[in-house]
């Protein structure tokens, strides 16, 4: 009976082991306590919190496997991964937009423009070639992999991004990484959709639709809606404050409300909500930028972002198995190494040479091309589309795991020492 089923969630007759639900609550509580203690001192550690979350998730997975409990199947539950990572990314994108105080002039934004217009598409092309050559993927699956591994991550890159709004100077390396992460999580979407079209449709009859709808319309409308709605929200918040209707203690919640409005409206319009979230943060920040509500809104977004990072990395870490880590094979792990150690750093150093930035700063930008939660979102979209063959979907997913896991560890242990050494 339904009542008996509900009762079994809480207790059972006689001696009995805990239900998976209760075990999950226990480990979730432990992780939350650890985050509450760790987050305020995050910048004092020699490594990022994401490394701890990833390790904790792997331990959780091993423990639950012994108990015969599986929390999530990354291939069968791709839609769950898609929506959870989606929320984490849009909050981080809005937060990234709120951080940036630099005027919107071409000269000041050349470094992220080069990263987006030169480094990102070449990176995608090289990953596609490696995916086909090293992994034996079809062109469509390799394009999905290239699009998924293209964006630098706004969620996991806080240590190498600019600080909260109003802090003053924005060092060029940190500014470039923040602005790049803000834009390219949306600009990678057309490439993922291109891979889905190639894998699922074949031929080229869809090419005009892809260019018009998925490249031009979705990009332009996403940016435009983000800018207009973001500024409108800032005007509304300012006027509500002036009339005493909105109390400062609730400003932190405005980030969540604002980004949900921005993202939902843009997705309803069929455009890229990721671009709208970042553009909305930029536009919000540029209205009455010296008003103190900006700092409170950013702090609220950052707090939610940090706990979202905990939840997502912990959850994704819990999907890791020894069989999964073996799935990419030598080719997948080699691809991850080439991307993180060669393609991203070398391309960035060369592409940014015309800006005459010091080599150390170009190397900093190149090294910290962190892959993370956004990559999981895109690979989940690719898998959820049903366009990829089962074997290719599995190979693409676990290659993304290999790359992002390596990125979390490599960049997590080097971010604090490098930032301190360069004085950024």
Phi, psi and omega in degrees: 000158182299319181296320178296320180298317179296320181297324182294339176293333185258320184199166177217162182294140176068202180278131181207151177282159181294147175289154177306323179300314180292322177298318178298319177298319181299308181293325176298319178295318178299315181296319180295318177299317179298320180293318181299323178285322188277323188302315181298337182251021187301320184283352179271349183272159177275002179211161183278159180295334182300328178296317179296316181298318181297315179295318179298319178296321179294320177296318178301316180298318180295317180295316180291328179296321177299324179279358180078026182245129175242120183286318189207135172261115188297337180268315179287331183253034182301327181293325177294315178299319180302310186286325178292314179292329178302313181296316181299318184290317184293327176295316180295323180293316178297318178298319179297319177297323180293335184285332194273118180259351186296135178303148183277071177238146185306314185301322182282345184246021182293322183296311176294330178297319178292319179299322182279320186272340183242302187294315184296309181295325177292320177301315179300314180300318180291322177294322177300313179297318178294321179298321179285321184280316184273326185255347181073025180285153171290166182301317182296313180295321178295325178292321175299317178297316179298317178294322181293326183266004182285315189282139166286152193263127178280343185277315187267358189257021186300323183295338182247015176253171179293161182279190181300162180299143176087004180283347176104237188299138176246100179306137185307315180299316180291321178298315182300316181292321180294312181293321178298312180298326180294318184273319192282349173291338174266324183287346175283341185301315180302327181288322176296316178295325176299317177298320179295318177299312182298316183288323188263332186256319186072173179064205180218012182296341182270355189299317180296319178298318180298316181294313184287314186273312189269341178257299187283299185300306186297326180286309184295315182292322178300312179295317182294313179296320178300314180295313183292311183291322178298316178292320179299320178295319179296319178297316180297317179297317181299317181290324176295322176296316183298329181266001178074015182279325182256124182272141183303330183298339182261003182300327180300330179283345181296329180299313180297313181299316183296314185289328177293320176297311180301309185292314181299314181298318182292320178293325175300323180281358179078022180249182186274108181293332177298315178296321180296321180297316180290313179298324177296319176297318177299314182292320178301316184295332188272006174254122183047057190297342180267359177290141185287353179290339179298315180296320181291321178296317178297317180299320178296316179297319182294321179296313178297320180299319181294319179286330174294320176301314177304308186297314185289313181295321177298315181295314180293323176299326181288347177273349185287132176228163177297321178296320179295319180293336178276343186300320180294339183068186180298322182298316181293316179292326177293320177300316179300317180295317181296318180297310186284326187262340185234301188300302183298308182298313185291317177302316182294315180301316181289314185295326182272001181303319180300339180280353178060033172286148175303149181303322181298322181287321177294322178294323177299312180296320181291319183292319186268047170273071191290130174262139185198232191294325177300325179296322178292325178299311184291321179292327176293322176298316180297316180292316182296338180291338182077004183281336183271142173296152186303315180296321180289322178300316179296316181295318179296315181299311185287336172290322174296320176301314180300315184290314182289323177298315177297321179296315180302318182285308183298310182284332180292323182273347182255344187299307183296311178300319183289317178300317179293321181295321180275352180068034183267000000 
